Amino acid sequence: MSEPLTLDAFRADLAEFLHQQPDEVDLDENPLDAGLDSLRITTLAERWRSTGAEVSFIELAERASFGQWWQLLSERQAGAAHADV
């Protein structure tokens, strides 16, 4: 497993797919309105699973903002960390 996902890394991952700078990523923005399609969302979910955040495409697609994605990822990482103890 790689390093845990941080908010900075999350923003950088999104920025890569949105062709923006990480500080330009608006966490209140809707991922689909921002231009992410199902293939990109699936790719991001796979990337984030490799950090220990067990999320699926469906779980991400059901959420209406990048901020909600971050909340889900944070919760899943915290749950994974507690399961390792």
Gaussian input, Z-matrix of N, CA and C with variables (Angstrom, degrees):
# hf/3-21g

backbone

0 1
 N
 C     1     B1
 C     2     B2     1     A1
 N     3     B3     2     A2     1     D1
 C     4     B4     3     A3     2     D2
 C     5     B5     4     A4     3     D3
 N     6     B6     5     A5     4     D4
 C     7     B7     6     A6     5     D5
 C     8     B8     7     A7     6     D6
 N     9     B9     8     A8     7     D7
 C    10    B10     9     A9     8     D8
 C    11    B11    10    A10     9     D9
 N    12    B12    11    A11    10    D10
 C    13    B13    12    A12    11    D11
 C    14    B14    13    A13    12    D12
 N    15    B15    14    A14    13    D13
 C    16    B16    15    A15    14    D14
 C    17    B17    16    A16    15    D15
 N    18    B18    17    A17    16    D16
 C    19    B19    18    A18    17    D17
 C    20    B20    19    A19    18    D18
 N    21    B21    20    A20    19    D19
 C    22    B22    21    A21    20    D20
 C    23    B23    22    A22    21    D21
 N    24    B24    23    A23    22    D22
 C    25    B25    24    A24    23    D23
 C    26    B26    25    A25    24    D24
 N    27    B27    26    A26    25    D25
 C    28    B28    27    A27    26    D26
 C    29    B29    28    A28    27    D27
 N    30    B30    29    A29    28    D28
 C    31    B31    30    A30    29    D29
 C    32    B32    31    A31    30    D30
 N    33    B33    32    A32    31    D31
 C    34    B34    33    A33    32    D32
 C    35    B35    34    A34    33    D33
 N    36    B36    35    A35    34    D34
 C    37    B37    36    A36    35    D35
 C    38    B38    37    A37    36    D36
 N    39    B39    38    A38    37    D37
 C    40    B40    39    A39    38    D38
 C    41    B41    40    A40    39    D39
 N    42    B42    41    A41    40    D40
 C    43    B43    42    A42    41    D41
 C    44    B44    43    A43    42    D42
 N    45    B45    44    A44    43    D43
 C    46    B46    45    A45    44    D44
 C    47    B47    46    A46    45    D45
 N    48    B48    47    A47    46    D46
 C    49    B49    48    A48    47    D47
 C    50    B50    49    A49    48    D48
 N    51    B51    50    A50    49    D49
 C    52    B52    51    A51    50    D50
 C    53    B53    52    A52    51    D51
 N    54    B54    53    A53    52    D52
 C    55    B55    54    A54    53    D53
 C    56    B56    55    A55    54    D54
 N    57    B57    56    A56    55    D55
 C    58    B58    57    A57    56    D56
 C    59    B59    58    A58    57    D57
 N    60    B60    59    A59    58    D58
 C    61    B61    60    A60    59    D59
 C    62    B62    61    A61    60    D60
 N    63    B63    62    A62    61    D61
 C    64    B64    63    A63    62    D62
 C    65    B65    64    A64    63    D63
 N    66    B66    65    A65    64    D64
 C    67    B67    66    A66    65    D65
 C    68    B68    67    A67    66    D66
 N    69    B69    68    A68    67    D67
 C    70    B70    69    A69    68    D68
 C    71    B71    70    A70    69    D69
 N    72    B72    71    A71    70    D70
 C    73    B73    72    A72    71    D71
 C    74    B74    73    A73    72    D72
 N    75    B75    74    A74    73    D73
 C    76    B76    75    A75    74    D74
 C    77    B77    76    A76    75    D75
 N    78    B78    77    A77    76    D76
 C    79    B79    78    A78    77    D77
 C    80    B80    79    A79    78    D78
 N    81    B81    80    A80    79    D79
 C    82    B82    81    A81    80    D80
 C    83    B83    82    A82    81    D81
 N    84    B84    83    A83    82    D82
 C    85    B85    84    A84    83    D83
 C    86    B86    85    A85    84    D84
 N    87    B87    86    A86    85    D85
 C    88    B88    87    A87    86    D86
 C    89    B89    88    A88    87    D87
 N    90    B90    89    A89    88    D88
 C    91    B91    90    A90    89    D89
 C    92    B92    91    A91    90    D90
 N    93    B93    92    A92    91    D91
 C    94    B94    93    A93    92    D92
 C    95    B95    94    A94    93    D93
 N    96    B96    95    A95    94    D94
 C    97    B97    96    A96    95    D95
 C    98    B98    97    A97    96    D96
 N    99    B99    98    A98    97    D97
 C   100   B100    99    A99    98    D98
 C   101   B101   100   A100    99    D99
 N   102   B102   101   A101   100   D100
 C   103   B103   102   A102   101   D101
 C   104   B104   103   A103   102   D102
 N   105   B105   104   A104   103   D103
 C   106   B106   105   A105   104   D104
 C   107   B107   106   A106   105   D105
 N   108   B108   107   A107   106   D106
 C   109   B109   108   A108   107   D107
 C   110   B110   109   A109   108   D108
 N   111   B111   110   A110   109   D109
 C   112   B112   111   A111   110   D110
 C   113   B113   112   A112   111   D111
 N   114   B114   113   A113   112   D112
 C   115   B115   114   A114   113   D113
 C   116   B116   115   A115   114   D114
 N   117   B117   116   A116   115   D115
 C   118   B118   117   A117   116   D116
 C   119   B119   118   A118   117   D117
 N   120   B120   119   A119   118   D118
 C   121   B121   120   A120   119   D119
 C   122   B122   121   A121   120   D120
 N   123   B123   122   A122   121   D121
 C   124   B124   123   A123   122   D122
 C   125   B125   124   A124   123   D123
 N   126   B126   125   A125   124   D124
 C   127   B127   126   A126   125   D125
 C   128   B128   127   A127   126   D126
 N   129   B129   128   A128   127   D127
 C   130   B130   129   A129   128   D128
 C   131   B131   130   A130   129   D129
 N   132   B132   131   A131   130   D130
 C   133   B133   132   A132   131   D131
 C   134   B134   133   A133   132   D132
 N   135   B135   134   A134   133   D133
 C   136   B136   135   A135   134   D134
 C   137   B137   136   A136   135   D135
 N   138   B138   137   A137   136   D136
 C   139   B139   138   A138   137   D137
 C   140   B140   139   A139   138   D138
 N   141   B141   140   A140   139   D139
 C   142   B142   141   A141   140   D140
 C   143   B143   142   A142   141   D141
 N   144   B144   143   A143   142   D142
 C   145   B145   144   A144   143   D143
 C   146   B146   145   A145   144   D144
 N   147   B147   146   A146   145   D145
 C   148   B148   147   A147   146   D146
 C   149   B149   148   A148   147   D147
 N   150   B150   149   A149   148   D148
 C   151   B151   150   A150   149   D149
 C   152   B152   151   A151   150   D150
 N   153   B153   152   A152   151   D151
 C   154   B154   153   A153   152   D152
 C   155   B155   154   A154   153   D153
 N   156   B156   155   A155   154   D154
 C   157   B157   156   A156   155   D155
 C   158   B158   157   A157   156   D156
 N   159   B159   158   A158   157   D157
 C   160   B160   159   A159   158   D158
 C   161   B161   160   A160   159   D159
 N   162   B162   161   A161   160   D160
 C   163   B163   162   A162   161   D161
 C   164   B164   163   A163   162   D162
 N   165   B165   164   A164   163   D163
 C   166   B166   165   A165   164   D164
 C   167   B167   166   A166   165   D165
 N   168   B168   167   A167   166   D166
 C   169   B169   168   A168   167   D167
 C   170   B170   169   A169   168   D168
 N   171   B171   170   A170   169   D169
 C   172   B172   171   A171   170   D170
 C   173   B173   172   A172   171   D171
 N   174   B174   173   A173   172   D172
 C   175   B175   174   A174   173   D173
 C   176   B176   175   A175   174   D174
 N   177   B177   176   A176   175   D175
 C   178   B178   177   A177   176   D176
 C   179   B179   178   A178   177   D177
 N   180   B180   179   A179   178   D178
 C   181   B181   180   A180   179   D179
 C   182   B182   181   A181   180   D180
 N   183   B183   182   A182   181   D181
 C   184   B184   183   A183   182   D182
 C   185   B185   184   A184   183   D183
 N   186   B186   185   A185   184   D184
 C   187   B187   186   A186   185   D185
 C   188   B188   187   A187   186   D186
 N   189   B189   188   A188   187   D187
 C   190   B190   189   A189   188   D188
 C   191   B191   190   A190   189   D189
 N   192   B192   191   A191   190   D190
 C   193   B193   192   A192   191   D191
 C   194   B194   193   A193   192   D192
 N   195   B195   194   A194   193   D193
 C   196   B196   195   A195   194   D194
 C   197   B197   196   A196   195   D195
 N   198   B198   197   A197   196   D196
 C   199   B199   198   A198   197   D197
 C   200   B200   199   A199   198   D198
 N   201   B201   200   A200   199   D199
 C   202   B202   201   A201   200   D200
 C   203   B203   202   A202   201   D201
 N   204   B204   203   A203   202   D202
 C   205   B205   204   A204   203   D203
 C   206   B206   205   A205   204   D204
 N   207   B207   206   A206   205   D205
 C   208   B208   207   A207   206   D206
 C   209   B209   208   A208   207   D207
 N   210   B210   209   A209   208   D208
 C   211   B211   210   A210   209   D209
 C   212   B212   211   A211   210   D210
 N   213   B213   212   A212   211   D211
 C   214   B214   213   A213   212   D212
 C   215   B215   214   A214   213   D213
 N   216   B216   215   A215   214   D214
 C   217   B217   216   A216   215   D215
 C   218   B218   217   A217   216   D216
 N   219   B219   218   A218   217   D217
 C   220   B220   219   A219   218   D218
 C   221   B221   220   A220   219   D219
 N   222   B222   221   A221   220   D220
 C   223   B223   222   A222   221   D221
 C   224   B224   223   A223   222   D222
 N   225   B225   224   A224   223   D223
 C   226   B226   225   A225   224   D224
 C   227   B227   226   A226   225   D225
 N   228   B228   227   A227   226   D226
 C   229   B229   228   A228   227   D227
 C   230   B230   229   A229   228   D228
 N   231   B231   230   A230   229   D229
 C   232   B232   231   A231   230   D230
 C   233   B233   232   A232   231   D231
 N   234   B234   233   A233   232   D232
 C   235   B235   234   A234   233   D233
 C   236   B236   235   A235   234   D234
 N   237   B237   236   A236   235   D235
 C   238   B238   237   A237   236   D236
 C   239   B239   238   A238   237   D237
 N   240   B240   239   A239   238   D238
 C   241   B241   240   A240   239   D239
 C   242   B242   241   A241   240   D240
 N   243   B243   242   A242   241   D241
 C   244   B244   243   A243   242   D242
 C   245   B245   244   A244   243   D243
 N   246   B246   245   A245   244   D244
 C   247   B247   246   A246   245   D245
 C   248   B248   247   A247   246   D246
 N   249   B249   248   A248   247   D247
 C   250   B250   249   A249   248   D248
 C   251   B251   250   A250   249   D249
 N   252   B252   251   A251   250   D250
 C   253   B253   252   A252   251   D251
 C   254   B254   253   A253   252   D252

   B1=1.4515
   B2=1.5292
   B3=1.3317
   B4=1.4541
   B5=1.5243
   B6=1.3171
   B7=1.4615
   B8=1.5283
   B9=1.3391
   B10=1.4682
   B11=1.5226
   B12=1.3025
   B13=1.4566
   B14=1.5192
   B15=1.3120
   B16=1.4623
   B17=1.5227
   B18=1.3220
   B19=1.4600
   B20=1.5275
   B21=1.3164
   B22=1.4701
   B23=1.5214
   B24=1.3325
   B25=1.4630
   B26=1.5331
   B27=1.3287
   B28=1.4668
   B29=1.5233
   B30=1.3333
   B31=1.4724
   B32=1.5287
   B33=1.3319
   B34=1.4721
   B35=1.5230
   B36=1.3334
   B37=1.4653
   B38=1.5254
   B39=1.3154
   B40=1.4645
   B41=1.5259
   B42=1.3157
   B43=1.4616
   B44=1.5210
   B45=1.3218
   B46=1.4712
   B47=1.5320
   B48=1.3262
   B49=1.4547
   B50=1.5253
   B51=1.3249
   B52=1.4620
   B53=1.5273
   B54=1.3346
   B55=1.4744
   B56=1.5267
   B57=1.3446
   B58=1.4559
   B59=1.5216
   B60=1.3164
   B61=1.4569
   B62=1.5324
   B63=1.3303
   B64=1.4692
   B65=1.5255
   B66=1.3349
   B67=1.4636
   B68=1.5317
   B69=1.3339
   B70=1.4627
   B71=1.5288
   B72=1.3256
   B73=1.4592
   B74=1.5248
   B75=1.3249
   B76=1.4614
   B77=1.5266
   B78=1.3210
   B79=1.4605
   B80=1.5238
   B81=1.3176
   B82=1.4615
   B83=1.5259
   B84=1.3217
   B85=1.4608
   B86=1.5196
   B87=1.3236
   B88=1.4554
   B89=1.5297
   B90=1.3312
   B91=1.4670
   B92=1.5290
   B93=1.3270
   B94=1.4642
   B95=1.5265
   B96=1.3276
   B97=1.4661
   B98=1.5261
   B99=1.3277
   B100=1.4683
   B101=1.5227
   B102=1.3345
   B103=1.4587
   B104=1.5141
   B105=1.3246
   B106=1.4629
   B107=1.5252
   B108=1.3207
   B109=1.4531
   B110=1.5250
   B111=1.3159
   B112=1.4655
   B113=1.5218
   B114=1.3110
   B115=1.4645
   B116=1.5306
   B117=1.3073
   B118=1.4682
   B119=1.5305
   B120=1.3330
   B121=1.4615
   B122=1.5235
   B123=1.3319
   B124=1.4614
   B125=1.5232
   B126=1.3093
   B127=1.4645
   B128=1.5287
   B129=1.3258
   B130=1.4622
   B131=1.5285
   B132=1.3266
   B133=1.4711
   B134=1.5283
   B135=1.3112
   B136=1.4677
   B137=1.5261
   B138=1.3070
   B139=1.4642
   B140=1.5240
   B141=1.3234
   B142=1.4568
   B143=1.5248
   B144=1.3229
   B145=1.4701
   B146=1.5194
   B147=1.3164
   B148=1.4641
   B149=1.5300
   B150=1.3374
   B151=1.4701
   B152=1.5259
   B153=1.3276
   B154=1.4536
   B155=1.5179
   B156=1.3195
   B157=1.4685
   B158=1.5229
   B159=1.3220
   B160=1.4626
   B161=1.5262
   B162=1.3233
   B163=1.4639
   B164=1.5204
   B165=1.3100
   B166=1.4612
   B167=1.5265
   B168=1.3084
   B169=1.4545
   B170=1.5322
   B171=1.3230
   B172=1.4680
   B173=1.5234
   B174=1.3302
   B175=1.4632
   B176=1.5233
   B177=1.3127
   B178=1.4643
   B179=1.5257
   B180=1.3154
   B181=1.4711
   B182=1.5243
   B183=1.3136
   B184=1.4634
   B185=1.5290
   B186=1.3107
   B187=1.4651
   B188=1.5249
   B189=1.3379
   B190=1.4597
   B191=1.5218
   B192=1.3371
   B193=1.4613
   B194=1.5273
   B195=1.3115
   B196=1.4663
   B197=1.5249
   B198=1.3263
   B199=1.4622
   B200=1.5238
   B201=1.3266
   B202=1.4611
   B203=1.5239
   B204=1.3140
   B205=1.4731
   B206=1.5210
   B207=1.3365
   B208=1.4652
   B209=1.5252
   B210=1.3247
   B211=1.4602
   B212=1.5282
   B213=1.3229
   B214=1.4628
   B215=1.5301
   B216=1.3179
   B217=1.4630
   B218=1.5222
   B219=1.3275
   B220=1.4664
   B221=1.5174
   B222=1.3355
   B223=1.4635
   B224=1.5266
   B225=1.3146
   B226=1.4542
   B227=1.5252
   B228=1.3195
   B229=1.4708
   B230=1.5154
   B231=1.3267
   B232=1.4566
   B233=1.5196
   B234=1.3191
   B235=1.4573
   B236=1.5110
   B237=1.3247
   B238=1.4690
   B239=1.5217
   B240=1.3342
   B241=1.4517
   B242=1.5323
   B243=1.3318
   B244=1.4592
   B245=1.5163
   B246=1.3321
   B247=1.4634
   B248=1.5236
   B249=1.3274
   B250=1.4723
   B251=1.5143
   B252=1.3228
   B253=1.4714
   B254=1.5082
   A1=108.52
   A2=115.95
   A3=119.80
   A4=110.05
   A5=115.31
   A6=121.41
   A7=110.44
   A8=116.75
   A9=119.68
   A10=110.95
   A11=115.68
   A12=122.19
   A13=109.80
   A14=116.30
   A15=122.40
   A16=108.78
   A17=116.19
   A18=119.38
   A19=110.46
   A20=117.47
   A21=120.28
   A22=111.19
   A23=117.07
   A24=120.77
   A25=110.48
   A26=116.60
   A27=121.67
   A28=109.73
   A29=116.03
   A30=120.17
   A31=111.46
   A32=116.36
   A33=120.17
   A34=110.76
   A35=117.15
   A36=120.51
   A37=110.63
   A38=116.63
   A39=120.16
   A40=110.63
   A41=116.15
   A42=120.63
   A43=111.67
   A44=115.88
   A45=120.51
   A46=110.62
   A47=117.14
   A48=121.41
   A49=113.32
   A50=116.76
   A51=121.36
   A52=112.37
   A53=116.57
   A54=122.19
   A55=110.55
   A56=114.81
   A57=122.86
   A58=108.69
   A59=114.44
   A60=120.81
   A61=107.17
   A62=118.42
   A63=119.70
   A64=114.67
   A65=117.43
   A66=119.01
   A67=112.69
   A68=117.17
   A69=121.43
   A70=112.68
   A71=117.50
   A72=121.22
   A73=108.93
   A74=115.86
   A75=122.57
   A76=108.14
   A77=116.73
   A78=120.57
   A79=112.74
   A80=118.35
   A81=121.59
   A82=112.47
   A83=117.20
   A84=121.16
   A85=111.50
   A86=115.17
   A87=121.98
   A88=108.41
   A89=118.39
   A90=120.96
   A91=113.78
   A92=117.69
   A93=120.02
   A94=110.76
   A95=116.96
   A96=120.82
   A97=110.92
   A98=116.11
   A99=120.80
   A100=111.73
   A101=116.92
   A102=119.90
   A103=115.57
   A104=117.78
   A105=119.31
   A106=109.65
   A107=115.92
   A108=120.41
   A109=109.45
   A110=117.12
   A111=121.12
   A112=112.42
   A113=118.33
   A114=120.97
   A115=110.81
   A116=116.87
   A117=120.41
   A118=111.42
   A119=116.95
   A120=120.25
   A121=109.96
   A122=116.96
   A123=120.86
   A124=110.72
   A125=116.96
   A126=121.41
   A127=110.77
   A128=117.09
   A129=120.50
   A130=110.73
   A131=117.35
   A132=120.36
   A133=110.39
   A134=117.39
   A135=120.82
   A136=110.90
   A137=116.46
   A138=120.79
   A139=110.29
   A140=116.30
   A141=120.33
   A142=112.42
   A143=116.89
   A144=119.26
   A145=110.38
   A146=117.06
   A147=120.30
   A148=111.98
   A149=117.07
   A150=120.95
   A151=111.56
   A152=116.48
   A153=120.51
   A154=114.75
   A155=117.06
   A156=120.86
   A157=108.00
   A158=116.69
   A159=121.26
   A160=110.46
   A161=115.53
   A162=122.09
   A163=108.95
   A164=115.09
   A165=120.09
   A166=110.02
   A167=114.57
   A168=120.60
   A169=110.28
   A170=116.47
   A171=121.20
   A172=110.93
   A173=117.18
   A174=120.33
   A175=111.65
   A176=116.50
   A177=119.35
   A178=110.40
   A179=116.73
   A180=120.71
   A181=112.01
   A182=117.71
   A183=121.33
   A184=112.76
   A185=117.73
   A186=120.92
   A187=110.65
   A188=115.45
   A189=121.24
   A190=115.77
   A191=117.74
   A192=117.91
   A193=110.26
   A194=114.87
   A195=119.35
   A196=110.70
   A197=116.82
   A198=120.25
   A199=111.68
   A200=116.64
   A201=120.11
   A202=110.71
   A203=117.01
   A204=120.08
   A205=109.45
   A206=116.58
   A207=120.16
   A208=110.79
   A209=116.82
   A210=120.36
   A211=110.30
   A212=117.49
   A213=121.66
   A214=110.92
   A215=117.11
   A216=121.35
   A217=111.36
   A218=116.69
   A219=120.94
   A220=111.04
   A221=116.55
   A222=120.78
   A223=111.03
   A224=117.03
   A225=120.68
   A226=111.45
   A227=116.67
   A228=119.36
   A229=110.67
   A230=117.75
   A231=121.08
   A232=109.85
   A233=117.13
   A234=121.00
   A235=112.04
   A236=116.95
   A237=121.76
   A238=110.45
   A239=116.73
   A240=120.54
   A241=110.61
   A242=117.00
   A243=120.65
   A244=111.59
   A245=117.62
   A246=121.28
   A247=110.86
   A248=117.04
   A249=121.44
   A250=112.23
   A251=117.96
   A252=121.62
   A253=110.60
   D1=141.07
   D2=179.11
   D3=-86.02
   D4=-173.18
   D5=-179.08
   D6=-61.81
   D7=148.71
   D8=176.45
   D9=-60.37
   D10=149.75
   D11=179.24
   D12=-73.49
   D13=130.74
   D14=175.13
   D15=-106.09
   D16=165.65
   D17=177.14
   D18=-61.25
   D19=-38.67
   D20=178.24
   D21=-63.17
   D22=-42.51
   D23=179.22
   D24=-67.88
   D25=-38.58
   D26=176.84
   D27=-59.15
   D28=-48.68
   D29=178.45
   D30=-61.38
   D31=-40.41
   D32=179.74
   D33=-64.54
   D34=-40.95
   D35=177.94
   D36=-61.82
   D37=-45.85
   D38=179.06
   D39=-63.62
   D40=-44.25
   D41=-178.48
   D42=-59.03
   D43=-37.56
   D44=178.75
   D45=-58.18
   D46=-44.29
   D47=-178.10
   D48=-80.35
   D49=-23.37
   D50=-179.41
   D51=-94.84
   D52=-3.60
   D53=-178.23
   D54=57.34
   D55=48.96
   D56=178.43
   D57=-130.39
   D58=175.17
   D59=169.15
   D60=-86.25
   D61=148.42
   D62=-179.18
   D63=-52.78
   D64=-37.46
   D65=-178.68
   D66=-75.27
   D67=-7.17
   D68=176.79
   D69=-89.85
   D70=-10.33
   D71=-179.35
   D72=-71.34
   D73=120.84
   D74=179.73
   D75=-91.95
   D76=112.42
   D77=-177.08
   D78=-67.58
   D79=-14.93
   D80=176.89
   D81=-86.64
   D82=-7.49
   D83=-176.30
   D84=-75.83
   D85=146.44
   D86=175.40
   D87=-76.68
   D88=128.11
   D89=-177.34
   D90=-56.83
   D91=-39.80
   D92=-179.53
   D93=-70.00
   D94=-39.87
   D95=177.06
   D96=-65.45
   D97=-29.88
   D98=179.77
   D99=-73.75
   D100=-15.75
   D101=176.70
   D102=113.00
   D103=6.26
   D104=177.82
   D105=-80.65
   D106=132.74
   D107=175.58
   D108=-104.88
   D109=179.46
   D110=-174.61
   D111=-61.74
   D112=-36.50
   D113=179.67
   D114=-65.41
   D115=-43.76
   D116=179.14
   D117=-66.58
   D118=-39.62
   D119=178.41
   D120=-64.32
   D121=-42.17
   D122=178.08
   D123=-62.42
   D124=-42.15
   D125=179.12
   D126=-62.80
   D127=-43.00
   D128=177.88
   D129=-64.71
   D130=-42.20
   D131=179.09
   D132=-59.88
   D133=-42.36
   D134=178.06
   D135=-63.43
   D136=-43.10
   D137=178.92
   D138=-60.32
   D139=-45.47
   D140=-176.87
   D141=-72.26
   D142=-30.48
   D143=174.62
   D144=-62.69
   D145=-32.95
   D146=179.58
   D147=-67.86
   D148=-15.54
   D149=176.90
   D150=-93.66
   D151=-2.13
   D152=178.93
   D153=103.07
   D154=1.90
   D155=178.20
   D156=-94.86
   D157=98.73
   D158=-177.19
   D159=-76.49
   D160=98.23
   D161=178.05
   D162=-132.21
   D163=154.88
   D164=178.44
   D165=-114.38
   D166=165.45
   D167=174.73
   D168=-55.37
   D169=-46.66
   D170=-177.68
   D171=-58.77
   D172=-45.05
   D173=-179.33
   D174=-61.87
   D175=-38.98
   D176=178.00
   D177=-70.83
   D178=-44.28
   D179=-177.17
   D180=-63.22
   D181=-26.91
   D182=-179.94
   D183=-76.43
   D184=-12.59
   D185=-177.43
   D186=-98.63
   D187=142.68
   D188=-168.40
   D189=-94.26
   D190=0.73
   D191=179.77
   D192=-152.51
   D193=159.61
   D194=175.47
   D195=-63.17
   D196=-33.18
   D197=177.04
   D198=-61.87
   D199=-38.74
   D200=176.82
   D201=-68.15
   D202=-34.46
   D203=174.22
   D204=-61.06
   D205=-47.16
   D206=-177.73
   D207=-62.20
   D208=-40.55
   D209=178.27
   D210=-59.97
   D211=-46.34
   D212=178.72
   D213=-61.42
   D214=-47.89
   D215=-179.45
   D216=-60.88
   D217=-42.41
   D218=179.11
   D219=-61.91
   D220=-44.34
   D221=179.22
   D222=-63.10
   D223=-42.34
   D224=-178.66
   D225=-67.54
   D226=-38.51
   D227=177.38
   D228=-66.45
   D229=-40.69
   D230=178.95
   D231=-64.49
   D232=-39.68
   D233=177.71
   D234=-64.73
   D235=-39.71
   D236=178.38
   D237=-66.12
   D238=-38.49
   D239=-179.98
   D240=-65.37
   D241=-40.19
   D242=178.81
   D243=-69.88
   D244=-31.98
   D245=179.57
   D246=-69.66
   D247=-26.13
   D248=-179.71
   D249=-77.49
   D250=-16.64
   D251=-176.03
   D252=-79.85

